[in-house]
């Protein structure tokens, strides 16, 4: 359907879009005093934004040891001087009065957020005493770590190194809401992970934005480039149940029903094949198993007429989308979490990636790019020496960190179970098939409770720059787990919802108060390494992530293993990956943009523009009906399966919960730690839920009312926005809760957090994501007081 909202409706329905696009580039609202200071000769520190994975270039203006202004860096190859609302708020983030600047010791009940200031010496002594006692009583495995998503990539090596010294394999990461299904879907088809080649968007003739909202999640530079291409004749298709900012100018907006993405993909394939719109030459030369794929695609069940009602997209529109995509090459499908967060997310992802192979839009400038080199090289290469011969576990043999990170979806269950044999013996803890293929990109199911064949409790948790209470599913279960946990250590810039339960809090110095690295992150564009440069000294007694882990290592007796400065660790980190071994901190500092791409030119497009082969056993792309090419044990996943819950699958549950949950970020936010940004507080002080007028009227809910959104997993109270920008039958909620300012974060009560509604168990057992956008819910208006 064509966009039909008025401009007034559109702006109201997509809060923050103006903030995002209006915030691009250098800020024009500098005061006269600041302009004078600029003329006075401040130092300009070149760095990158730490507030999301894009890592846009920053010019940080510093005078007398203080930040005067933060602007976009024109030399940055990708952002080209543009900043989004988050990037423009780096200064307010650094100087936020609510930041933690000194070590804190809890003095009240857990969850109440009552702390007193203590010294670094005191807080280290407290940690060492408690950890030493736990190790003596139940072994080092009873101590776990959790790595948050903010900051530099160095923490992905720092915490595992510390825990390997201690003798614990239990390091979790906040990646449960990532795009692992989209990644593995690309690997099924091409043998390599999908990337987004931002610098080649000027060659794209058709954009398909599928389950994604680049205006909120893709940095400040991708949407304008898409609009520029549209002005040159490129076509734009948006597949999303929500009318996103890009949908406003789209040729086609398909308001798909959640969980039916794979079904739509198969129907598009049928149209492309039956109307002979496929790239026959590419299919014959560079793919295999097309006949089996074609047989599935041409089944009557996948005709546009037969899928239209289930998908919520008309048969005519399905045909129009198929033709637009197939005819206007090169075409790029931008897949997002709207595809991933379902029980059939991997199945749908592989079907969508198969469309790229069917039309020859694979490794073609302007099309979909798949690269066989390691994705996120600074995270996924286990070359840094984690085997510490003199660790406490040496008597039992070398302590070896599992290849990858532990699955965080069951963290709360593991804490609450207290070492129950029954829990870790459940079949759900069997390693998912994808972990066999590349463990660094599939969560390890070698769960803490089953390590080395014995059960043990998780008694202590170190959370570094994370907020698992908001970031993980099942918030209320998380609160119960944190109440039971014996000893919680948090390192953060804020006392967030998780930190309110901490026994001690260590003040973290974020970029630009510390040095670090930002790396190209799947699926965010080109693979690069950029410098997070230190611009000012840490405020108060804050310390860098490297410094904090180093001091904990020293205090636990591992001075030799942590015998490096912050700068030396950056060099050590760069040397750990074959892709970055040629780099050094000094070399990065010498670059105009403090950023270097790892692949360029022909290296980035190995097929069909060189003699390279696909990273599959046959050297060709493999259609969806095949097994994963590098794992012969994984069974085929042909066709489409509906979500595990729905009107036909679970009619009793559907009767009680007749709406489908969806959600995402808004432009002023990325993770929970950006909730306190100035723009977030001014433009988005509360998390909200969106409902279609049809649904709202049937429930007696009006604009501005507060309503409980409930699922079988939990409930949360949201302020409601009634909008035509969302298809009926769906409730769209802002992810990860409200800001931490004030006292609301400290109360042990449900926060307006979408993840409180989501079950914690993996529901796509092959790739990982929980069903963040598939849970069945209901809305109940809060009674007037």
C-alpha positions in Angstrom: 0.0 0.0 0.0 1.1 3.5 -0.6 1.8 5.8 2.3 -1.4 7.5 3.2 -0.8 9.3 6.5 -0.9 13.1 6.6 2.3 14.9 7.5 0.8 15.8 10.9 -0.1 12.2 11.5 3.2 11.0 10.4 5.2 13.2 12.7 3.0 12.3 15.6 3.3 8.6 14.9 7.0 8.6 14.5 8.3 10.6 17.5 12.0 11.3 17.3 12.3 11.2 13.5 12.7 15.0 13.5 15.1 14.8 16.4 17.2 12.2 14.5 17.3 14.0 11.1 17.4 17.5 12.6 20.3 16.5 14.8 22.5 15.5 11.8 25.7 17.3 11.2 27.4 19.9 13.3 25.1 21.6 15.8 24.1 25.1 14.9 23.0 26.1 18.4 26.3 26.9 19.9 26.2 29.8 22.3 28.2 32.9 21.7 30.5 32.0 24.6 31.2 28.6 23.1 31.9 30.2 19.7 34.4 32.5 21.4 36.0 29.6 23.1 36.4 27.9 19.7 38.1 30.9 18.4 40.3 30.9 21.4 42.0 27.7 20.2 40.6 24.7 22.0 42.1 21.3 21.4 40.1 19.1 19.0 40.3 15.5 19.9 39.4 13.0 17.2 37.3 10.1 18.4 34.2 8.1 17.8 30.8 7.9 19.4 30.4 5.2 22.1 26.7 5.3 22.3 25.9 2.7 19.6 27.6 0.2 17.3 27.9 2.6 14.4 30.8 4.5 16.0 30.3 7.8 14.1 33.3 10.1 14.0 33.5 12.8 16.7 35.3 16.1 17.0 35.5 16.7 20.7 36.4 20.3 21.5 38.3 20.5 24.8 39.5 23.6 26.8 41.2 23.5 30.2 40.5 19.8 30.6 36.7 20.1 30.0 34.6 19.3 26.9 33.2 22.5 25.3 31.3 20.9 22.4 31.0 17.6 20.5 30.6 17.8 16.7 30.6 15.4 13.8 34.0 14.5 12.3 34.0 15.4 8.6 37.0 13.1 7.9 35.0 10.0 9.0 34.6 7.8 5.9 31.1 6.7 6.9 29.3 9.4 9.0 31.0 12.3 7.1 30.4 14.8 9.8 26.9 13.7 10.6 25.6 12.9 14.1 22.3 11.7 15.3 20.5 12.9 18.5 22.5 10.5 20.6 25.9 11.6 19.2 25.0 15.2 19.8 24.3 14.3 23.4 27.7 12.9 24.3 28.6 16.0 26.2 25.5 15.9 28.4 26.1 12.2 29.0 29.6 12.9 30.3 28.5 15.7 32.6 25.2 14.2 33.7 24.7 15.0 37.4 23.3 11.5 38.0 26.5 9.7 37.0 28.3 7.6 39.5 31.7 9.1 40.1 32.9 7.3 43.2 32.8 3.7 44.5 29.5 2.9 46.3 28.6 0.3 49.0 24.9 -0.7 49.5 23.6 0.3 52.9 19.9 -0.4 52.3 17.8 -3.3 51.1 18.4 -4.8 47.7 16.5 -2.9 45.0 16.1 0.3 47.0 19.2 2.0 45.6 20.6 3.2 48.9 24.4 3.5 48.8 27.2 5.3 50.6 30.5 6.4 49.1 33.6 4.4 50.0 37.2 4.4 48.7 38.7 2.2 46.0 40.8 0.4 48.5 37.7 -0.5 50.5 35.6 -1.6 47.6 38.4 -3.8 46.2 38.8 -5.4 49.7 35.1 -6.1 49.9 35.2 -7.8 46.5 38.3 -9.9 47.2 36.9 -11.1 50.5 33.6 -12.1 49.1 35.0 -13.8 45.9 37.7 -15.6 47.9 35.1 -17.0 50.3 32.8 -18.1 47.4 35.7 -19.8 45.6 36.7 -21.7 48.8 33.2 -22.8 49.5 31.7 -23.7 46.1 34.4 -23.2 43.5 35.2 -20.4 41.0 32.4 -21.5 38.7 30.0 -20.0 41.2 31.1 -16.5 40.0 29.7 -15.3 36.7 30.2 -12.2 34.6 27.9 -10.2 32.3 29.2 -7.9 29.6 26.9 -5.0 28.5 26.6 -3.7 25.0 27.9 -0.1 25.6 31.5 1.1 25.3 34.4 -0.4 23.4 35.0 -3.9 22.3 37.9 -4.4 24.7 35.5 -5.6 27.4 34.8 -8.7 25.4 38.4 -9.8 26.1 38.9 -8.2 29.5 36.3 -10.0 31.5 36.9 -13.5 29.9 40.6 -13.1 30.7 39.8 -12.3 34.4 37.3 -15.2 34.7 39.7 -17.6 33.0 42.3 -16.7 35.7 39.7 -17.3 38.4 38.7 -20.6 36.9 35.2 -19.8 35.8 33.8 -20.2 32.3 30.7 -18.3 33.0 30.8 -15.1 31.0 27.5 -13.9 29.6 26.9 -11.1 27.0 23.9 -8.8 26.3 23.3 -10.1 22.8 20.0 -11.9 23.2 18.2 -9.3 21.2 20.7 -9.2 18.3 20.3 -10.4 14.8 21.7 -13.9 15.0 18.9 -15.4 12.9 19.6 -12.9 10.1 23.3 -13.7 10.3 22.8 -17.5 10.2 20.2 -17.2 7.5 22.8 -15.6 5.3 25.3 -18.2 6.2 22.9 -21.0 5.3 22.6 -19.6 1.8 26.1 -18.2 1.1 28.4 -19.8 3.7 29.2 -16.3 5.0 27.7 -13.7 7.2 25.7 -10.7 5.8 27.0 -7.2 6.0 25.7 -3.8 5.0 28.0 -2.0 2.6 27.1 1.6 3.5 29.6 3.1 1.0 27.9 1.3 -1.9 24.4 2.6 -1.2 24.8 5.0 -4.1 24.7 2.1 -6.5 21.5 0.5 -5.1 18.4 0.8 -7.3 15.9 -0.8 -5.0 15.9 -0.8 -1.2 13.8 -3.4 0.7 13.7 -2.3 4.4 12.3 -5.5 6.0 11.6 -5.6 9.7 14.1 -2.8 10.3 14.0 0.9 11.1 17.2 2.6 10.0 15.9 6.0 11.2 16.2 4.7 14.8 19.0 2.1 14.6 21.3 2.8 11.7 23.2 5.9 12.5 22.6 9.3 11.0 23.9 8.6 7.5 22.0 5.6 6.0 18.5 7.1 5.7 19.7 10.3 4.0 21.6 8.2 1.5 18.5 6.2 0.8 16.5 9.3 0.2 19.3 10.6 -2.1 19.1 7.5 -4.1 15.3 7.8 -4.3 15.7 11.3 -5.8 17.8 9.6 -8.5 15.1 7.1 -9.3 15.7 4.2 -6.8 12.7 2.4 -5.5 11.9 1.9 -1.8 9.9 -1.0 -0.3 9.2 -1.2 3.5 7.9 -4.4 5.0 6.9 -3.7 8.6 3.7 -3.8 10.7 4.5 -0.2 11.8 4.6 2.9 9.6 8.2 3.9 10.1 9.8 7.1 8.9 11.1 5.5 5.7 7.6 4.1 5.0 6.4 7.7 4.6 8.2 8.0 1.3 8.1 4.4 0.2 6.8 3.1 -3.1 5.3 0.2 -1.2 4.5 -0.2 2.5 3.5 -3.8 3.4 2.0 -3.8 6.9 2.9 -7.5 7.4 1.5 -9.5 10.3 4.3 -10.4 12.8 5.8 -13.8 12.3 4.8 -14.2 8.7 8.0 -12.9 7.0 9.1 -16.3 5.8 5.7 -16.9 4.2 5.9 -13.6 2.3 9.4 -14.4 1.1 8.3 -17.7 -0.4 5.4 -16.0 -2.1 7.7 -13.4 -3.6 9.9 -16.2 -4.8 6.9 -17.8 -6.5 6.1 -14.6 -8.4 9.8 -14.0 -9.4 10.1 -17.6 -10.7 6.8 -17.9 -12.4 7.2 -14.5 -14.1 10.8 -15.3 -15.1 12.2 -12.4 -13.3 15.1 -14.3 -11.7 18.7 -13.8 -12.7 19.0 -17.1 -14.6 22.7 -16.6 -15.4 23.6 -16.1 -11.8 21.5 -19.0 -10.6 23.0 -21.4 -13.1 26.6 -20.4 -12.5 26.7 -19.5 -8.8 24.0 -21.5 -7.0 23.0 -25.1 -6.4 19.8 -27.0 -5.5 17.6 -24.5 -7.3 15.3 -27.3 -8.6 14.4 -28.2 -5.0 14.0 -24.6 -4.0 11.8 -24.0 -7.1 9.6 -27.0 -6.3 8.9 -25.6 -2.8 8.3 -22.0 -4.0 5.8 -23.0 -6.7 3.6 -24.9 -4.3 0.0 -23.6 -4.3 0.3 -22.8 -0.6 2.7 -20.0 -1.5 0.6 -18.3 -4.1 -0.1 -14.6 -3.4 -3.8 -15.3 -3.1 -3.3 -18.1 -0.5 -0.8 -16.1 1.7 -2.5 -12.7 1.5 -4.8 -13.1 4.5 -2.2 -14.8 6.7 0.5 -12.2 5.9 -1.9 -9.2 6.0 -0.5 -8.1 2.6 -2.8 -8.2 -0.5 -2.0 -10.5 -3.4 -1.7 -7.5 -5.8 0.8 -5.8 -3.5 2.9 -9.1 -3.2 3.2 -9.1 -7.0 4.1 -5.4 -7.1 6.8 -5.9 -4.5 8.2 -8.9 -6.3 8.4 -7.1 -9.6 9.9 -3.9 -8.1 12.6 -5.9 -6.3 13.5 -8.2 -9.2 13.5 -5.7 -12.0 15.4 -2.8 -10.2 18.9 -4.2 -9.8 21.1 -4.0 -7.9 18.7 -4.4 -5.0 19.5 -4.4 -1.3 17.4 -6.1 1.4 18.0 -4.5 4.8 16.9 -7.1 7.4 16.2 -6.2 11.0 15.2 -7.5 14.3 11.6 -7.6 13.2 12.6 -10.8 11.3 14.8 -12.3 14.0 12.8 -12.2 17.1 10.4 -15.0 16.3 10.4 -18.8 16.8 10.7 -19.1 13.0 13.3 -16.3 12.7 16.0 -18.4 11.2 13.6 -20.0 8.8 12.4 -16.6 7.6 15.9 -15.2 7.4 17.1 -17.9 5.1 14.1 -17.6 2.9 14.7 -13.8 2.5 18.4 -14.3 1.8 17.5 -16.8 -0.9 15.7 -14.0 -2.7 19.0 -12.2 -3.1 20.5 -15.3 -4.6 17.5 -15.8 -6.8 17.8 -12.3 -8.3 21.6 -12.2 -8.5 21.9 -9.5 -5.8 24.7 -11.3 -3.9 28.1 -9.7 -3.4 27.2 -7.1 -6.0 28.0 -3.5 -5.3 24.6 -2.0 -4.3 23.2 -5.4 -3.4 23.5 -7.7 -0.4 27.1 -8.4 0.7 28.2 -11.6 2.4 31.7 -11.9 3.7 33.6 -15.0 4.8 36.2 -13.3 6.9 35.4 -13.1 10.7 32.6 -10.7 11.5 33.4 -8.4 14.4 37.1 -9.4 14.3 37.9 -7.8 17.7 35.2 -9.9 19.4 35.2 -13.2 17.5 38.8 -14.2 17.3 40.0 -16.2 20.4 43.6 -15.6 19.7 44.3 -13.7 22.9 46.0 -16.1 25.4 43.2 -17.1 27.8 45.0 -20.2 29.1 46.6 -19.2 32.3 48.9 -22.0 33.5 49.1 -20.8 37.0 45.4 -20.2 37.5 43.5 -21.7 40.5 42.3 -24.5 38.2 45.8 -25.6 37.2 45.7 -28.5 39.6 42.7 -29.8 37.7 44.3 -29.0 34.4 44.3 -25.8 32.3 41.3 -23.7 32.6 39.9 -23.2 29.0 37.3 -20.6 28.2 34.5 -22.0 26.1 34.6 -20.8 22.5 32.1 -18.0 22.7 29.9 -16.6 25.5 27.4 -18.3 27.7 23.7 -18.0 26.9 22.2 -15.1 28.9 18.6 -16.1 28.4 18.7 -18.6 31.3 20.8 -16.5 33.6 17.9 -15.8 36.0 16.9 -19.5 36.0 20.4 -20.5 36.9 20.7 -18.1 39.8 17.3 -19.1 41.1 18.0 -22.9 40.7 20.9 -22.8 43.1 22.8 -25.6 41.4 19.9 -27.9 40.8 20.8 -31.0 38.9 17.4 -31.1 37.4 17.7 -27.7 35.8 21.0 -28.3 34.0 20.1 -31.7 32.9 17.1 -30.5 30.9 17.3 -31.0 27.1 16.9 -27.3 26.6 20.6 -27.0 27.6 21.9 -28.9 24.6 24.1 -26.9 22.4 22.2 -25.3 19.5 23.3 -26.5 16.1 24.6 -23.1 15.1 27.2 -23.2 17.9 28.9 -26.1 16.1 29.4 -24.0 13.0 31.0 -21.0 14.5 30.8 -20.9 18.3 31.7 -17.3 18.5 28.4 -16.5 16.8 26.1 -19.0 18.4 25.5 -18.9 22.1 27.2 -21.7 24.0 24.8 -24.1 25.7 27.6 -25.4 28.0 25.6 -23.9 30.7 27.2 -23.0 34.1 25.2 -25.6 35.9 26.7 -28.4 33.8 30.3 -27.3 33.6 32.7 -30.3 34.1 29.8 -32.6 34.9 28.8 -31.1 38.3 26.1 -28.8 39.5 26.9 -25.6 41.4 25.1 -22.4 42.2 25.8 -19.0 40.8 26.4 -16.9 43.9 28.1 -13.8 42.5 27.7 -11.8 39.4 30.0 -9.1 37.9 28.0 -6.8 35.5 30.2 -4.6 33.4 28.4 -1.8 31.6 25.2 -3.6 31.4 21.6 -3.7 32.6 20.4 -7.3 32.4 17.3 -6.6 34.4 16.1 -4.5 31.5 18.0 -6.1 28.6 17.0 -9.7 29.3 13.6 -11.3 29.2 11.4 -11.9 32.2 12.1 -8.8 34.4 10.2 -10.0 37.4 12.1 -13.3 37.4 15.2 -11.2 37.2 14.3 -9.2 40.2 13.7 -12.4 42.2 17.1 -13.7 41.0 18.9 -10.5 42.0 17.3 -10.7 45.4 18.6 -14.2 45.9 22.1 -13.5 44.5 24.6 -13.3 47.3 27.0 -10.7 45.9 26.5 -8.4 42.9 29.2 -6.2 41.6 28.3 -3.5 39.0 30.7 -1.3 37.0 28.7 1.4 35.3 28.2 5.2 34.8 24.8 5.0 36.5 22.9 3.2 39.2 20.5 1.6 36.7 17.7 -0.9 37.4 20.2 -3.8 37.9 22.6 -1.6 39.8 19.9 -0.9 42.4 20.4 -4.5 43.6 24.2 -4.3 43.7 26.3 -4.8 46.8 29.0 -2.5 45.4 29.2 -0.2 42.4 32.5 0.7 40.6 32.4 4.0 38.8 33.2 3.5 35.1 34.9 6.2 33.0 33.2 6.1 29.6 34.6 7.4 26.3 35.7 10.2 26.0 37.2 9.8 29.5 39.1 6.6 28.6 40.7 5.0 25.6 39.2 2.1 23.7 38.3 0.6 20.3 35.2 0.5 18.3 34.9 -2.1 15.6 32.7 -2.8 12.6 29.7 -4.7 14.1 27.4 -7.0 12.3 25.3 -6.0 10.6 26.3 -2.4 10.7 28.2 -1.6 7.6 31.8 -2.0 6.7 34.3 -3.8 8.8 36.6 -1.3 10.4 38.6 -0.5 13.6 38.2 2.9 15.1 39.8 4.6 18.1 37.8 5.8 21.1 40.3 8.5 22.2 40.5 9.8 25.7 39.7 13.5 25.6 39.6 14.5 29.3 40.6 12.9 32.6 38.1 10.6 34.3 35.6 12.6 36.4 35.7 12.0 40.1 37.3 8.7 40.8 35.9 6.9 37.7 38.2 4.4 36.1 38.4 2.9 32.6 37.1 -0.7 31.9 40.7 -1.8 31.4 41.8 -0.2 34.7 38.9 -1.8 36.7 39.5 -5.3 35.4 43.2 -4.9 35.8 42.9 -3.9 39.4 40.5 -6.8 40.1 43.0 -9.1 38.5 45.8 -7.8 40.6 43.8 -8.0 43.8 42.9 -11.6 43.1 46.6 -12.5 42.6 47.1 -12.2 38.8 49.5 -9.3 38.5 51.5 -11.1 35.7 48.4 -11.8 33.7 47.3 -8.2 33.8 50.7 -6.5 33.5 49.8 -3.9 31.0 48.7 -0.3 30.8 45.5 0.8 29.0 47.5 1.7 25.9 49.4 -1.6 26.0 46.2 -3.6 26.2 44.9 -1.9 23.1 48.0 -3.0 21.2 47.7 -6.5 22.7 44.1 -6.6 21.6 44.9 -5.5 18.0 47.6 -8.1 17.8 45.1 -10.8 18.7 43.3 -10.9 15.4 45.0 -11.6 12.1 42.9 -8.9 10.5 44.2 -6.2 12.8 47.7 -7.5 13.6 49.2 -4.9 11.3 47.6 -2.1 13.3 48.8 -0.4 16.5 47.5 2.4 18.7 50.0 4.8 17.4 49.0 4.0 13.8 45.4 4.6 14.6 46.2 7.9 16.2 48.1 9.0 13.1 45.1 8.5 10.8 43.0 11.6 10.0 39.8 9.9 11.0 41.3 7.6 13.6 39.5 4.8 11.8 40.7 2.2 9.2 38.6 -0.2 7.1 39.8 -3.7 7.2 38.6 -4.6 3.6 38.4 -2.4 0.6 37.7 -2.6 -3.1 37.7 -6.1 -4.6 38.4 -7.6 -1.2 34.9 -6.6 -0.2 33.2 -8.2 -3.1 34.8 -11.6 -3.7 32.0 -12.9 -5.9 31.2 -12.7 -8.7 33.9 -10.1 -9.3 36.9 -12.3 -8.7 38.0 -15.9 -8.8 36.9 -16.4 -5.2 34.4 -19.1 -4.2 31.5 -19.0 -1.9 32.4 -20.2 1.6 30.4 -23.4 1.1 31.4 -27.0 0.4 30.5 -26.6 -3.2 31.8 -23.1 -3.6 28.3 -22.0 -4.7 25.4 -20.4 -2.9 23.0 -22.9 -1.6 19.2 -22.4 -1.7 17.1 -22.7 1.4 16.1 -26.3 0.9 19.7 -27.4 1.7 21.4 -28.1 5.0 23.8 -25.6 6.5 26.8 -26.1 4.2 29.4 -26.4 6.9 27.4 -28.5 9.3 26.1 -31.8 7.8 24.4 -32.6 11.1 21.8 -29.8 10.8 18.6 -31.0 9.1 17.0 -29.1 6.2 14.4 -26.5 7.1 12.2 -26.3 4.0 9.2 -24.2 3.6 7.5 -22.0 6.2 6.2 -22.8 9.7 3.9 -20.5 11.6 4.9 -19.0 15.0 4.7 -21.4 17.9 1.8 -19.4 19.4 -1.2 -17.9 17.5 -4.9 -18.3 16.8 -4.5 -21.7 15.2 -1.5 -23.0 17.1 -2.7 -22.0 20.6 -6.4 -21.0 20.4 -6.9 -21.0 24.2 -3.9 -18.7 24.8 -5.0 -16.5 21.8 -8.5 -16.1 23.4 -6.8 -14.7 26.5 -4.1 -12.7 24.7 -5.4 -11.6 21.3 -2.7 -9.1 20.4 0.9 -9.6 19.2 3.8 -7.8 20.8 6.2 -5.8 18.7 8.7 -3.1 19.7 12.0 -1.4 19.1 14.1 1.7 19.8 13.4 5.3 19.1 16.0 7.7 17.6 17.1 9.2 20.9 17.9 5.8 22.4 20.0 2.7 21.6 20.5 0.7 24.7 19.3 1.1 28.3 22.3 3.2 29.2 21.2 6.0 26.8 18.0 6.6 28.7 19.5 9.6 30.6 20.5 11.5 27.5 19.2 15.1 27.3 17.2 14.5 24.1 15.8 11.2 25.5 14.6 13.1 28.6 13.1 16.0 26.7 11.6 14.2 23.7 10.9 10.8 25.3 10.4 11.1 29.0 8.3 7.9 29.2 8.2 4.6 27.4 4.9 4.2 25.6 2.8 1.6 23.8 1.2 2.2 20.4 -2.1 0.8 19.4 -4.3 1.0 16.3 -7.5 3.0 16.8 -9.5 -0.1 16.1 -8.0 -2.1 18.9 -8.0 0.9 21.3 -11.6 1.6 20.7 -12.6 -2.0 21.4 -10.8 -1.8 24.7 -12.1 1.6 25.8 -8.5 3.0 25.6 -7.9 6.6 24.5 -4.8 8.6 23.6 -2.8 9.3 26.8 -4.4 6.6 28.9 -2.3 4.2 30.8 -2.7 0.5 30.2 -1.2 -2.7 31.5 0.3 -4.7 28.6 0.2 -8.3 29.8 1.5 -11.7 28.6 1.8 -15.1 30.2 5.4 -14.0 31.2 4.7 -10.7 32.9 3.2 -7.3 32.6 4.2 -3.6 32.4 2.3 -0.3 32.6 2.6 1.9 29.6 1.2 5.2 28.5 -0.8 4.6 25.3 -0.5 6.4 22.0 -3.3 5.7 19.5 -2.1 5.8 16.0 -3.0 4.7 12.5 0.7 4.1 11.9 0.4 0.5 13.3 -1.6 -2.3 11.8 -4.5 -3.7 13.9 -3.8 -6.6 16.1 -0.3 -5.4 17.2 0.9 -3.5 20.2 4.2 -1.7 19.6 6.2 -0.8 22.7 9.5 1.1 23.3 12.3 -1.3 24.3 14.2 -1.5 27.5 12.3 0.8 29.9 12.3 4.4 31.0 15.1 6.7 32.0 17.0 6.1 35.3 16.7 9.7 36.5 14.9 10.4 39.7 13.9 7.5 42.0 11.8 5.3 39.7 14.7 3.1 38.9 15.2 2.1 42.6 11.8 0.7 43.3 11.3 -3.0 43.2 8.3 -2.8 40.9 7.6 -3.5 37.2 9.1 -0.8 35.0 7.6 0.1 31.6 9.9 -2.5 30.0 8.9 -4.6 26.9 11.2 -7.4 27.9 9.2 -8.0 31.1 6.6 -9.5 28.7 9.0 -11.9 27.0 9.7 -15.5 27.9 13.4 -16.3 28.7 13.7 -19.6 26.9 15.2 -19.7 23.4 12.4 -20.3 21.0 14.4 -20.6 17.8 16.6 -23.4 19.1 18.9 -23.2 16.1 20.0 -19.6 16.2 19.0 -18.1 19.5 16.8 -15.0 19.8 14.0 -15.0 22.2 10.5 -14.1 20.9 10.7 -10.4 21.6 8.3 -9.7 18.7 6.0 -12.7 18.9 4.6 -12.8 22.4 0.8 -12.8 22.7 -0.4 -10.0 24.9 -3.5 -8.2 26.0 -4.1 -4.5 27.0 -6.0 -3.6 30.1 -6.8 0.0 30.8 -5.6 1.2 34.2 -8.6 2.3 36.3 -8.9 6.0 36.9 -7.9 7.1 40.4 
